[in-house]
Amino acid sequence: MKIVKHIANLGYGSRKQVQWMFREGRITDADGEVLYADDPVDHDNIRVDGEPLDPAPGLAILLHKPVGYTCSTKDTGRIVYDLFPQRFRERSPVLSTVGRLDRETSGLLLLTDDGGLLHRIISPKANLPKVYDATFAEDLRGDEAALFASGTMMLESEQTALAPAQLHVIDPRHAQLTLTEGRYHQVRRMFAAVGNHVQALHRSRVGGLTLDGLPEGQWRILDEGDLRRLFGAGE
């Protein structure tokens, strides 16, 4: 791929805009030497305004999503893409969330521009556990763990039973729920079905990955070791 197209696909501008960046001397190599649009140069040796290029396609990110942000590119309110550089929205292939957390749910959210990786994560065959910490409006009644683990629970308007889920009660109004599927608003709907309301919800783990102290609103790029840990708890 030609260097102009490569940089444009990373969201730095249209091809015409990137060509102007070359003419203005804003694109250099790691030693500060001005590059030209037809120079043969590796991704890791390119600098834009003195800064290394964003990661090449194949990017995977772990984000600590705050409450109040939606997993959308079109919502009129705050969206998770506001937490990244503006150019991340312009990348090609597109940077997509791996599943969704609703506006009022915080915690671990994965994003990638690798379609194969995305489908591998969300595939039922991956069987990746997802751990949620939930706080409730009312005391748990006591039979929720057995019901959730039974594999027979049906949600309203659904035609198939939920896969077995593990509930670990911390106190009457606080528990951890581990799922291996991701239906629409599943955690909130499960507790609503047993007469309770989830007041606060936080996803603390996906597969073998945790936030590991990452501050709210911050993100980091995943490496091969992270991906091995991600699938180590599933496939």
One Martini backbone bead per residue (centre of mass of N, CA, C, O) as a GRO file, in nm:
protein
  235
    1MET     BB    1   0.096   0.036   0.022
    2LYS     BB    2   0.073   0.352   0.003
    3ILE     BB    3   0.155   0.602   0.216
    4VAL     BB    4  -0.089   0.788   0.178
    5LYS     BB    5  -0.309   0.576   0.223
    6HIS     BB    6  -0.215   0.477   0.497
    7ILE     BB    7  -0.249   0.746   0.651
    8ALA     BB    8  -0.545   0.794   0.579
    9ASN     BB    9  -0.653   0.521   0.710
   10LEU     BB   10  -0.565   0.642   1.007
   11GLY     BB   11  -0.711   0.951   1.004
   12TYR     BB   12  -0.528   1.215   0.909
   13GLY     BB   13  -0.680   1.218   0.628
   14SER     BB   14  -0.699   1.278   0.330
   15ARG     BB   15  -0.514   1.233   0.061
   16LYS     BB   16  -0.485   1.532   0.005
   17GLN     BB   17  -0.398   1.613   0.291
   18VAL     BB   18  -0.147   1.430   0.302
   19GLN     BB   19   0.001   1.557   0.066
   20TRP     BB   20   0.033   1.830   0.212
   21MET     BB   21   0.202   1.722   0.446
   22PHE     BB   22   0.442   1.660   0.270
   23ARG     BB   23   0.488   1.950   0.152
   24GLU     BB   24   0.524   2.065   0.464
   25GLY     BB   25   0.713   1.851   0.626
   26ARG     BB   26   0.542   1.660   0.846
   27ILE     BB   27   0.681   1.405   0.714
   28THR     BB   28   0.888   1.164   0.873
   29ASP     BB   29   1.138   1.016   1.013
   30ALA     BB   30   1.297   0.912   1.301
   31ASP     BB   31   1.539   1.137   1.221
   32GLY     BB   32   1.379   1.391   1.066
   33GLU     BB   33   1.344   1.318   0.775
   34VAL     BB   34   1.206   1.404   0.497
   35LEU     BB   35   0.932   1.288   0.329
   36TYR     BB   36   0.802   1.113   0.051
   37ALA     BB   37   0.533   0.969  -0.108
   38ASP     BB   38   0.750   0.750  -0.264
   39ASP     BB   39   0.869   0.635  -0.019
   40PRO     BB   40   1.028   0.362   0.121
   41VAL     BB   41   0.845   0.281   0.425
   42ASP     BB   42   0.791   0.202   0.739
   43HIS     BB   43   0.565   0.244   0.977
   44ASP     BB   44   0.778   0.273   1.228
   45ASN     BB   45   0.936   0.523   1.054
   46ILE     BB   46   0.696   0.717   1.098
   47ARG     BB   47   0.623   1.074   1.111
   48VAL     BB   48   0.389   1.308   1.269
   49ASP     BB   49   0.493   1.577   1.399
   50GLY     BB   50   0.710   1.369   1.551
   51GLU     BB   51   0.503   1.132   1.560
   52PRO     BB   52   0.398   0.838   1.577
   53LEU     BB   53   0.211   0.624   1.449
   54ASP     BB   54  -0.048   0.472   1.458
   55PRO     BB   55  -0.166   0.185   1.458
   56ALA     BB   56  -0.210  -0.057   1.267
   57PRO     BB   57  -0.389  -0.269   1.139
   58GLY     BB   58  -0.502  -0.468   1.424
   59LEU     BB   59  -0.645  -0.320   1.641
   60ALA     BB   60  -0.648  -0.334   2.010
   61ILE     BB   61  -0.871  -0.230   2.281
   62LEU     BB   62  -0.874  -0.108   2.621
   63LEU     BB   63  -1.155   0.018   2.806
   64HIS     BB   64  -1.260   0.249   3.062
   65LYS     BB   65  -1.581   0.288   3.099
   66PRO     BB   66  -1.795   0.530   3.159
   67VAL     BB   67  -2.047   0.676   3.269
   68GLY     BB   68  -2.240   0.833   2.994
   69TYR     BB   69  -2.157   0.636   2.760
   70THR     BB   70  -2.179   0.541   2.425
   71CYS     BB   71  -2.180   0.272   2.172
   72SER     BB   72  -2.135   0.518   1.941
   73THR     BB   73  -2.140   0.743   1.641
   74LYS     BB   74  -2.452   0.901   1.666
   75ASP     BB   75  -2.486   1.013   1.923
   76THR     BB   76  -2.561   1.321   2.087
   77GLY     BB   77  -2.390   1.243   2.302
   78ARG     BB   78  -2.180   1.070   2.469
   79ILE     BB   79  -1.895   0.890   2.343
   80VAL     BB   80  -1.636   0.669   2.335
   81TYR     BB   81  -1.480   0.830   2.102
   82ASP     BB   82  -1.412   1.082   2.286
   83LEU     BB   83  -1.157   0.914   2.428
   84PHE     BB   84  -1.025   0.963   2.152
   85PRO     BB   85  -0.886   1.039   1.891
   86GLN     BB   86  -1.043   1.170   1.624
   87ARG     BB   87  -0.906   0.981   1.400
   88PHE     BB   88  -1.034   0.705   1.493
   89ARG     BB   89  -1.307   0.754   1.328
   90GLU     BB   90  -1.136   0.744   1.031
   91ARG     BB   91  -1.075   0.465   1.010
   92SER     BB   92  -0.930   0.205   0.779
   93PRO     BB   93  -1.069   0.023   0.934
   94VAL     BB   94  -1.306   0.015   1.158
   95LEU     BB   95  -1.364   0.111   1.487
   96SER     BB   96  -1.500  -0.131   1.708
   97THR     BB   97  -1.713  -0.256   1.918
   98VAL     BB   98  -1.730  -0.532   2.147
   99GLY     BB   99  -1.999  -0.478   2.175
  100ARG     BB  100  -2.193  -0.358   2.468
  101LEU     BB  101  -2.244  -0.074   2.676
  102ASP     BB  102  -2.438   0.098   2.845
  103ARG     BB  103  -2.459   0.412   2.964
  104GLU     BB  104  -2.484   0.294   3.284
  105THR     BB  105  -2.223   0.130   3.212
  106SER     BB  106  -1.924   0.014   3.330
  107GLY     BB  107  -1.595  -0.065   3.204
  108LEU     BB  108  -1.502  -0.324   3.008
  109LEU     BB  109  -1.386  -0.238   2.674
  110LEU     BB  110  -1.376  -0.347   2.343
  111LEU     BB  111  -1.166  -0.271   2.053
  112THR     BB  112  -1.173  -0.305   1.681
  113ASP     BB  113  -1.044  -0.354   1.325
  114ASP     BB  114  -1.078  -0.674   1.352
  115GLY     BB  115  -1.305  -0.887   1.235
  116GLY     BB  116  -1.195  -1.163   1.325
  117LEU     BB  117  -1.164  -1.092   1.624
  118LEU     BB  118  -1.449  -1.006   1.687
  119HIS     BB  119  -1.585  -1.283   1.615
  120ARG     BB  120  -1.420  -1.452   1.812
  121ILE     BB  121  -1.526  -1.317   2.073
  122ILE     BB  122  -1.854  -1.339   2.011
  123SER     BB  123  -1.849  -1.625   1.988
  124PRO     BB  124  -1.994  -1.896   2.134
  125LYS     BB  125  -1.730  -2.075   2.116
  126ALA     BB  126  -1.556  -1.906   2.317
  127ASN     BB  127  -1.682  -1.882   2.607
  128LEU     BB  128  -1.662  -1.601   2.740
  129PRO     BB  129  -1.625  -1.454   3.029
  130LYS     BB  130  -1.845  -1.219   3.206
  131VAL     BB  131  -1.798  -0.972   3.458
  132TYR     BB  132  -2.037  -0.847   3.702
  133ASP     BB  133  -2.110  -0.563   3.899
  134ALA     BB  134  -2.386  -0.543   4.131
  135THR     BB  135  -2.643  -0.309   4.230
  136PHE     BB  136  -2.934  -0.289   4.443
  137ALA     BB  137  -3.253  -0.183   4.550
  138GLU     BB  138  -3.285  -0.478   4.658
  139ASP     BB  139  -3.298  -0.753   4.810
  140LEU     BB  140  -3.217  -1.053   4.779
  141ARG     BB  141  -3.410  -1.355   4.795
  142GLY     BB  142  -3.206  -1.642   4.724
  143ASP     BB  143  -3.282  -1.790   4.418
  144GLU     BB  144  -3.104  -1.679   4.183
  145ALA     BB  145  -2.864  -1.872   4.144
  146ALA     BB  146  -3.027  -2.124   4.062
  147LEU     BB  147  -3.174  -1.999   3.821
  148PHE     BB  148  -2.924  -1.902   3.654
  149ALA     BB  149  -2.788  -2.205   3.652
  150SER     BB  150  -3.014  -2.384   3.498
  151GLY     BB  151  -3.085  -2.305   3.181
  152THR     BB  152  -3.420  -2.199   3.194
  153MET     BB  153  -3.420  -1.907   3.156
  154MET     BB  154  -3.657  -1.656   3.058
  155LEU     BB  155  -3.705  -1.389   2.854
  156GLU     BB  156  -3.871  -1.146   2.745
  157SER     BB  157  -3.929  -1.212   2.399
  158GLU     BB  158  -3.793  -1.491   2.411
  159GLN     BB  159  -3.704  -1.831   2.271
  160THR     BB  160  -3.447  -1.874   2.457
  161ALA     BB  161  -3.256  -1.984   2.685
  162LEU     BB  162  -3.035  -1.928   2.912
  163ALA     BB  163  -2.737  -1.955   2.998
  164PRO     BB  164  -2.554  -2.040   3.233
  165ALA     BB  165  -2.511  -1.864   3.549
  166GLN     BB  166  -2.303  -1.691   3.785
  167LEU     BB  167  -2.367  -1.628   4.135
  168HIS     BB  168  -2.212  -1.390   4.361
  169VAL     BB  169  -2.270  -1.317   4.687
  170ILE     BB  170  -2.181  -1.047   4.897
  171ASP     BB  171  -2.461  -0.910   4.942
  172PRO     BB  172  -2.795  -0.833   4.930
  173ARG     BB  173  -2.685  -0.568   4.722
  174HIS     BB  174  -2.434  -0.756   4.616
  175ALA     BB  175  -2.294  -0.880   4.299
  176GLN     BB  176  -2.171  -1.145   4.090
  177LEU     BB  177  -2.183  -1.191   3.731
  178THR     BB  178  -2.151  -1.476   3.506
  179LEU     BB  179  -2.112  -1.476   3.157
  180THR     BB  180  -2.139  -1.632   2.801
  181GLU     BB  181  -2.320  -1.397   2.706
  182GLY     BB  182  -2.489  -1.108   2.500
  183ARG     BB  183  -2.757  -0.976   2.564
  184TYR     BB  184  -2.986  -0.748   2.581
  185HIS     BB  185  -2.964  -0.625   2.882
  186GLN     BB  186  -2.925  -0.887   3.057
  187VAL     BB  187  -2.875  -0.821   3.354
  188ARG     BB  188  -3.119  -0.635   3.402
  189ARG     BB  189  -3.334  -0.846   3.308
  190MET     BB  190  -3.279  -1.069   3.512
  191PHE     BB  191  -3.350  -0.897   3.767
  192ALA     BB  192  -3.629  -0.806   3.678
  193ALA     BB  193  -3.746  -1.104   3.669
  194VAL     BB  194  -3.692  -1.102   4.009
  195GLY     BB  195  -3.776  -0.801   4.122
  196ASN     BB  196  -3.529  -0.615   4.035
  197HIS     BB  197  -3.284  -0.338   4.055
  198VAL     BB  198  -3.025  -0.195   3.879
  199GLN     BB  199  -2.817   0.067   3.986
  200ALA     BB  200  -2.529  -0.077   3.935
  201LEU     BB  201  -2.282  -0.131   3.659
  202HIS     BB  202  -1.986  -0.352   3.620
  203ARG     BB  203  -1.719  -0.444   3.413
  204SER     BB  204  -1.427  -0.652   3.509
  205ARG     BB  205  -1.448  -0.894   3.284
  206VAL     BB  206  -1.280  -1.058   2.995
  207GLY     BB  207  -1.200  -1.336   3.027
  208GLY     BB  208  -0.854  -1.272   3.114
  209LEU     BB  209  -0.944  -0.972   3.142
  210THR     BB  210  -0.858  -0.669   3.306
  211LEU     BB  211  -0.808  -0.347   3.421
  212ASP     BB  212  -0.561  -0.323   3.614
  213GLY     BB  213  -0.595  -0.002   3.713
  214LEU     BB  214  -0.741   0.142   3.502
  215PRO     BB  215  -0.857   0.432   3.447
  216GLU     BB  216  -1.113   0.615   3.402
  217GLY     BB  217  -1.116   0.683   3.048
  218GLN     BB  218  -0.899   0.483   2.979
  219TRP     BB  219  -0.640   0.340   2.756
  220ARG     BB  220  -0.520   0.038   2.577
  221ILE     BB  221  -0.305  -0.155   2.403
  222LEU     BB  222  -0.303  -0.466   2.273
  223ASP     BB  223  -0.129  -0.759   2.296
  224GLU     BB  224  -0.048  -1.082   2.260
  225GLY     BB  225  -0.068  -1.143   2.563
  226ASP     BB  226  -0.357  -1.038   2.598
  227LEU     BB  227  -0.493  -1.234   2.395
  228ARG     BB  228  -0.419  -1.488   2.546
  229ARG     BB  229  -0.574  -1.409   2.803
  230LEU     BB  230  -0.851  -1.373   2.685
  231PHE     BB  231  -0.868  -1.690   2.576
  232GLY     BB  232  -0.777  -1.861   2.831
  233ALA     BB  233  -1.094  -1.853   2.956
  234GLY     BB  234  -1.221  -2.018   2.702
  235GLU     BB  235  -1.114  -2.197   2.442
   0.00000   0.00000   0.00000
